[in-house]
């Protein structure tokens, strides 16, 4: 859901940088040396998944894997997504540098929400219930990201309200797909590598 450069208002850009700055600061402060490799792996997965996208006016719709990223990283999802978005801006001109703070918050905040709401439920329940929680986390994270992107567009210019609605509708099937991916990943991790979720 990259928002293009030159679309958002100055106030939204500043708010995005401020909120993302707090997230990155906390994420880096909590990042332990033995979790750096995991953070880099998740950043790579996000980077690759979001390369497959289609444009929707001043924004885009794409896979994110943001719920798995949040569930595996917690607050470290902010620096992980920052690294991926920064590289995408440099290498492929996705998003941009001024809008990087807003794009980071739009993508990382839903991942953090998935972690804060669903992580303990997934860890403390047996596999069949954990899979349901993982599916809900995956779907809701995408919908929340679409809502945040739509809100950023609508607050910047009222003419973008219709585009915000289209963006949300376009992400409904992606929410279903990401819910399934998240459920399958969590199911596998619960069986094969439960310590990875700890």
BELHU-V677210 format. One record per run of one state. SS is the DSSP state (h for helix, s for strand, l for the rest). FROM is the first residue (numbers start at 1). TO is the last residue. If there is no record, write none. Layout:
ss=<SS	SS>
from=<FROM	FROM>
to=<TO	TO>
This chain:
ss=<l	h	l	h	l	s	l	s	l	h	l	h	l	h	l	h	l	h	l>
from=<1	10	31	33	50	53	57	59	63	66	93	100	125	127	157	158	193	194	197>
to=<9	30	32	49	52	56	58	62	65	92	99	124	126	156	157	192	193	196	198>
